[in-house]
Amino acid sequence: MKTTQRSRAKAVSWRLLAVVLTSSLVYAWTGEGSFAATVGLADTVVKFFIYFGHERL
């Protein structure tokens, strides 16, 4: 049985990897670090909650 704590840990580790990838790709395309960080952060916030909800279902 999966616990809430395990679901949180998995969501956090996945989002850390994803934010690095997303920010890197946006930076490579635009060359703008501030914009890349903003996109990476927004992506992380939204997808963290979506992933967590998915895991709990």
Buried (B, 14 or more C-beta within 10 A) or exposed (E): EEEEEEBEEBBBEBBEEBBEEBBEEBBEEEEEEEBBBEBBEEBBEEBBEEBBEEBEE
